[in-house]
Amino acid sequence: MARHLITSALPYINGIKHLGNMVGSMLPADVYSRYMRQRGHDVLYICATDEHGTPAELAAKEAGLPVDEFCAQQHEAQKAIYDGFGLAFDYFGRSSSAQNVQITQTIARELKTNGFIEERSIRQVYSNADGRFLPDRYIEGTCPHCGYDKARGDQCENCTRVLDPTDLIDARSAISGSSDLEVRETKHLFLLQSKLAEEVAAWVDERGKDWPTLASSIARKWLNEGLQDRAITRDLDWGVPVPADTWPELAAEGKVFYVWFDAPIEYIGATKEWADAARDTDPEQRDWKSWWYDVDETVRYTEFMAKDNVPFHTVMFPATLLGTRDAWKKVDYVKAFNWLTYYGGKFSTSQKRGVFTDAALEVLPADYWRYFLMANAPESDDTSFTWEHFTATVNKDLADTLGNFVNRVLSFSRKRFGDEVPAGKAAGEAEERLGEEIARLLAEYEEHMDTLQFRKAAAALRALWSAGNSYLEEKAPWLEIKTDQEAAALTLRTAMNLIHLYAIVSEPFIPTSARAMRSAFALSEDTAVWVGREEAKALASVPAGTAFTVPPVLFAKITEEDLESFRERFGGAEQNGNGAA
């Protein structure tokens, strides 16, 4: 089977992430990773907290903590939430790791050797009130393109245009709020993207032809506008230091690499962290270079991210790796997502707008969120989260279609036939039709999962669940049992096999509930492996005589009272008149 390297855009360290962050990168990567593992592939799913840059320093200052201590605490807080969502990373690292420092500095040296990094004098904003040069994110002002008044010096959060600090109107220090700014001369390192533009364009033409339109169009837009040389160092206290053996003067001045230079390299760094963590126990199985170095023919690399991260992953990071002239693995497929909005307004970490992941887990279990988010993933366009839509989806799909099916089949069978799967008659015409339908829907589900079409995959999964309900209504075992107990036993045995199949195929989306369904049957071996279509068509993997239990209710319905409490706590449409909640 193929080897699949999977990464999701690194969640930034300054605070708990919202549902938009979750559905835009980490959750779909987890769903895909789980599915590929079930299909028998060798999968490595890597992620990490992105810990460098201005926001980390500002957040630490606001929290009254040293930045390294702040980042360590936030890493643990975020990891706990991702564990709560059931994200099955193979490793969740930190961009401040020694491994990332080492690899980032090595790549920078290679770029210099090959003539793709040079030192330049530039004029940079200096804050007299703060007594320091201000990195781009330390400067706020009005975006010249859209008029957003809280744009940062590197990028406008509202329109996503990349900016220089001097582009901002009415610029001010993000530290002190002072507008007493002046421009002074200082030295920085520049990545000469202009010299790599043709190579990057050729690479995007080759790799990007199969990417989703969202990813390929953003990459080509950047390339068509022309790649500019980019400063890749900053004046910060926290970051990957410029190596003194290569740039002694800049190192003495305390320059560090730009966060967008070292953050993608952390995919490699975190893989080395993963390998080093098992150096003494599993060194042969954890060769980090076997995933990243000279492996174009043996590893398929898929990246997951929201659309604002696409330029850096499809242009800047590939340019960085191409410029090393070394055999680093570059992405094969970029799965990009649009925005998940909150009643039409943008989720915002900085402005605390929308449902955040810690609060989500406080009110409902992870599987409710996992299913809803993937069934409504913002793939082709932005998707609006509303509590009304969320409630309707949970109640109809999870509680009624799946949960009710599981509960009534197992409860009725135990009541009438005891605690073992009943035997009954041999399968008949209705079971044959059902098997054909299940095999067809399973093939559809697999096709959509293989091509990373998550909304379509969720719809196919929902159709699989619905097929069981249709069969049950057609056969009506509660009526059959009055005249033909063997016929009723066949119906229930078939339905129990459906439950087992649902446990397997639903696992990528709702792993906790899938585990509960699977463990209802006392089967002697781990049956979480994928079901072949012929096996699915037979509906006989749980034989008669298998002991079973009735699990607790899988999905409780969300009541009107629940809905009202959610609206009250998080806000609703009436509080979102200008796109805020």
N, C-alpha and C positions, 0 to 999 in steps of 0.2 A: 504494500500500500504506500501511497505518497506520504511525504513528510510535509506538514503544514505549520509554518510559522505565522502566528497571529498576534497582532498588537492593536491596542486601542489608544487613542490620543491620551496623553498623560493628564490626569486631573490636576489642576493647579492647587497649590498647598494652602492658599489663603481662604480657608473656610469650607464648610460642608457644601457639597454640590447639590444642584436641584435636579428635578426629573428630566429637564432638557439635556443636561450633561449626561445623565444616565442612558437615555435612549439614543443619544448622538454618537456614542462610542463604546462604552464598556458593556452595556447589556447585549447589544447585537453581537459583539465579539464573543461574549460568553455563550450565547445561544448557538452560534456557529461552531464554536470550539466543542461544545458538548455533542452536537450532532456529528461532527467529523470524528470525534473519539468513538461514538457509538458505531459508526460505519467502519471502524477498524483502522483508521489512519493514525499515524504517529503525529501528535499535535503538541506544540509548545505555545502556550498563551502567556504573553508577557505584558506587564503594565508596571507603572510606578507613579509616585507622586513627583510632580514637576516643582522643584523647590527653590530655584534661583530666580533672580530678577527683582525688580522694584516692588511689586505688590507684596512679596514675602517680607521684605524689610519694613514696609509701611505697616503691614498687619502685625508684625512682631512688635513694632514700636507702640502701636495702639494697644496691644495686649500687655505691654510692660515687661516683655521677655527678651532675652538674647535671641537672635534670629535662629541659631542652631537649635536651641531648646524649643522654640515655638514650632519649628518645622518637625522636630521629632514627635512632639505631642500631636500635631495635626495629622501626621502620617498614621499614627496609631488610631486616631479618631476616625479618619476616613476608612482605614482598613477594616475597622469593626463594622462600619455601615455596609461596605461591600461584601463582607462575610454574611451580613444579615440579608442581603439581596441574593445570596447564593452564587456570587461570582466566583467561578472556579479557576482563578489564575493559577498557572503553574508557578509563577513567582510575581510578587508585587514589591518592586524595589523602590529606590530613592535616587533622584538625580544628583543628590549631594554625596553619593557614595564614592569611595576611593576608586572603585572600578571605572566609574564614569569620568572622574577627573583624569585618570591615566589614559583612557581611550580618547577622550576629547583632545587632550594635549598632543597625543600621538598623531591624530588626524590633522590637527593644526600644523604640526611640524611638516607632515607630508605635503600639505597644501603649499606651504612656504617653499619647500624644496622644489616643487613643480611649478613655481611661479604664479600661484593663484591666490596668495595672500601678500599684501604689501602694507607698509606703514605709511600713513598719510597724516599731514597736519590738517586739522579741520577747525572750523569755528563752531563752538558749542555754547549752549545756554549756561550761564553761571548765575547763581542766586546770591546776591549780596547779603540778604537776610540770613541765609543758611550757611554761607561761607563755603560753598562747594559747587562743583559742576553738577548739573542735574541730568541724569539719564532720561531718556525719552519718556518713560512712564512716570517720572517724577514731575512732569509738566502736564498741566491740564489747560483746556481752553475751548474755544468754539471751533467746530469743524468747518473748514472753508467750503466743503462740498455739500453738506446737508444741514448745517446750522446747529447741530447738536452741541449743547454748551458744556458737556462733560467729557469731551473727546480727550484721549490721551495723546502723548507726543509720538507714539509709534503706530497707533491704529485707532480709528473711530469705532467704538462699540456699536454705534447705531447703524452706520452704513457700511461698515467693515473695510473702508478704504484705508490703505496703508499711508501713514503720514510721516513727515519729519517734524520735530518740535517747532521749527521756525515757520511751519505752515499754519500753526494755530493762531486764531484771532483772540485777542485779550488773554494771552498766556499768563499763567500763574504757577507758583510752586505748589506741588501736591503735599509738600512737607509743612510749610508754614502758611501757605495761601498768599504769600507776598508776590506782588507783580513787579518788584524791584529786581528785574532781571536784565542781564546784559550778555552779549555774545563775546566770548574770548577764544583764543587759539589754544588747542590741545592736540595731542597725537592719539590715533587709534589705528587698529588693524582693520583692513578691508578685505572681504572676500571678493575676488574679481569675477563676479558672475558674468560680466560682459564677455570675458574671454572664453567662458564655458557655454554661452548661450546656444550656439549651434549644436553642441553635443547634447545639451539638455533637450532641445527641441527634437532632435532625432530620436532620443530615448523616449520622450513622451509620445511621439508618432508611433513608435513600435509598441510600447507597453500600453499606452493609453487608449488604443483603438477598441479595447474590450471593456474599458471602465464605464461606469454609469455616466450619463451625459453631464450630470452635475459636476463630477470630479474632472472629467476631461475638458469641459468648457472653461472651468476656472483656470486650469493649468494653461490652456492655450491662450486665454485672455492675457495672462501675465506675460507669456512669451511674445504674443503679438505686440504688446505695448513696449517690449524691449527690456531685457534684464539689466538692471543697474548694479554697479558695484555697491556692496553694502557693508557698513561698519559692523564688525562682529565683536567689538569690545565695548565695555561700559565702565564708568566710574562708580563702582559699588564696593561695599565691604563684603558682600556675600555672593559667591559664585565660583566657577572653575577658574583658578588663577592663570593668567598668561605665564607660560613657563619661562623662568629666568634664564635657562640655558640657551634659549632661542631669541628672546626679546628682553634683555636685561633692563633696559631703560624703562620700558612699559611695566615690567614686573615690579620694579622699584617704586613706581608710582601707584601700585596697587590695582592695576587694571585687571578686570575679569572678563571672561567671554560672555557675549550676549546670550540670554537665556534661550533664544530660538536657534542658536548655534549648538548648544550642548544638549538641549532637551531631546531632540530626535536621536542623538547619539546614545542617549540613555536606554533606548531599546536594546542596543548592543550591550551597554553597561549593565543593565538589569539581567541580561542573559548570562553575563559573566558572574554577576552576584549569585544567580541561581546555581551556576556550576560550582563556584567557590564554596557555597553553603554546604555542599556535599563532597568536598574535596577528600575527606577522610573515609567516607562511607560508600560513595558511588562514583568514583572519578571517571571510569570508563563510560558510564552511561550519561554523564553530564559534561560533554565536550562542547563548550560554548561556540568554538570556532566552526564546529560541524553544522551549525545553524546559520552562520553569518559569513563564512569565508570560503570563496571558490565553490559555491553550491548552487549555481544558477540552474543546473539541470536536475538537481535532486530535492530541492526545497521550493515549495510554493509559498510566497509571502503575501499575506493579506493584511491591509491596514484599515481600521475603522475610525471615522472621525466626523465631526460636524463641518459644515461648509467653510467656516471661517478658518479652519486649520489646513484646508486643502492647499493653498499656495505654498506654504512652508514644506509640506510633505511631498508635493509633486514637482517643485522647482528648486527651492533652496537646499533641502536635504539631499536630493539626488545630485545637485551640482557639487555639494560638499563631497559626496562619496566618489563621484566621477573624477573630481579633481585630485583625489589621492593617488590615482593611477594604480590602485590596489583592487583586489578581487572581492570587495565587500558586496554582500547580497543587497540588491535593491528591490523595491516593492514590485510585485507582479499585478496586484489588484487593489485599487483604492475604493472602498465602499464609503461614500460620503452621504451625509444626511442634511436635510434642511432643518429649520427650527421647529421645535415644539413650543408653541405659545401657550400662554395662560389667559383664556378668554380673549384671545386675539392680541394680547400684549406680550412683550418679550419677557421670558424668565431672566432674572438678573441676580447673580451672586452678590454683586456690590450693592445693589439697591434692595436686596431681600424681597424680591417680587416672585411669587409663585410657590409651588410646593417643593420643599427641600427633602432630600432623601432620608434624613433622620426623622423628620416629622411624618413622612409617609409610612415608615415602619412602625411608628408609634400608634397609628390609627388602624392599619390593616396589615396582614401578612404579606410577605414579599411576592408570592405567586400572583396575587391580585394585580399588583403593579406590573410585574413582568409580562403577564399576558396582555393586559390592556396596552401597555406601551408598545409592544411588538406588533400587536394587531392593528395599531394605529401609527406605526412608525412613519416619521416624516420623510419618506423616500422621494416621491415625485414632487412634493410641494410641502409648504409649511402645514403643520397640523395643530389645531387648537385643542388644548385640554380644557374640558369643563367638567364640573362635578356631576352634572346631569348625564353627560355622555359616558363618563366613567361608571356611574351607577347602573345605567342601562346595560352596558357591556358586561359588567360583572354578574349582574342578576340573570341576564338572558343566557350568556355563553357558559359561564363557569358554574353558577348555582343551578340553573334549570337544565341546561343541555348536558353537561358532564356530571356535576355533583349529584343531581337528582337521579340520573341513570344509575350511577354506581350504588347509591344508597338503596334504591327501591329493588334493584336486582338482588343484591346480597341479602337484604333484610327479608324479602319475600321468600327467597330460596331457603334461608335458614329456618324460617317459620314453618315452611311446608315440607322440607326435605332434610333438615338437620344441618350439621356443620361441615359437610363434605359436598363437593361438586356432584350433583346428581347425574346419573347415566342417561336414562331415557332412550328414545329411539335414535336410529341412525339419521344423519343429516338428510334433509329432503330438498325439495325444489326451492323453498324460501331461503334456506341456508346457502344453497348454491348461488342464488341471485345475490344474496348479501355478500358472500365471499368475493364474487366478481366485482361488486361495487367497492368493497374495501380495498381490493388489490388496485383498482383503477385510481381511487382517491389517494392511496399510499404512493403510487407512482407520481401523481400530481404533486403531492407534498414533497417528495424527494427532489423532484425537478426544481421546485421553487427554492428549497433549501440549498441545493447545489449551486444555484445561480444567485444566492443571497437576496432573494425577493421575499422579504419577511412578511409583509402584509398579505401577499398571496399565499405564503406558507401557512400563516395563521388561519386564513380563510379555508384552506384545504384541511387543516387540522380540525377546525370547527365542523366542516362537512363530514369528516370521519365520525366525530361524536354524534352528529345528527343522524347518521345512517343507523347507529345503534338504537336511537329512539324510534326511528321509523319502523325498524324491524320489530321492536318490542310492541309498538302499537298495532302492527299488523298481526302479530301472533297472539297478543293478549293472553299471557300465561295465567292471569287471574281468572280468565274465563275457561281456558283450556283445562285447567286442573279440575274443574267441576265434572268434566266428561272424559278426559283422557290424561291421566297423570304422567304417562310416559312422554306424551307430546309436550306437556308443560315442562318436564324435566329437560328435554332437548332444548327448548327455547331458553331456559335459564342457563344451561351449560354453555350454549352458544354465546349468550350475553356475557357470561363470566369470562369467556375467552376474549371477547371484545374489550372488557375492562383491562385485562392483562395487556392486550395490544395497545390500548390507550396509554397505559402506564409507560410503555416503552417509547412510543412515538411522541408523547407529550413531554417527555423529560427535558428536552432543551428549553422549552418555554416555562414549564411549571415543575421544577425538579422536586420540590418538597411534596407536593400533591402526588406526583408520579411515584415517588418512593412509597407513599402511603397506600396507593393502589396496588403496587407490586407486592408489598409486604402483606397484603391481605391474604395471599395464597401461600400455603406452606410448600413451596417448591424447593427441591434439594440443591439446586445450583443457582448461581447468579444469572438471572434471565433479563438483564438490562441491555444485552446486546441487541443489535438491530434485527428486525424481522424481515425475512425475505418475502417477496410478493407471493410466491406459491405457498409459503407457510402461512402468510396472512390470509390467503384465500381459503385455506383449509379450516381455519379457526378451531384448531385442536391442540394448541400448545399447553393448555391446562386440562389434563385428563380427568375423567370421572374418578371420584374417590379422593381427590385432592382436598385436604382440610383447608378451611378458610375462616376468616373472621370478618366482622363488619366494622370498618374503620369509622372513626368519628366523622361527623359531617365535614366534607372537604371544603365547601364554600358556603359560608353563611350569607344570606341575602342582605344587601344594604337597604335599610328601612328609610322611610321618609324622615323619621327623627334623626337617623344617622346623617342623611343628606343635609338636613338643616344645620346640624352641628358642624359639618365640614364647611358649609358656606359661611357660617358665623366665624369659624376659626381662621379660615384661609381667604375669605372674600370670594365674591362671585361677580357676575356680569355687572351688577349695579355699582360695583366699586371699580369698574374698569373702563370708565368712560373715555379716558385718554391713553388707553393702552397700559395702565398700571393697575395692580391689584393690591 
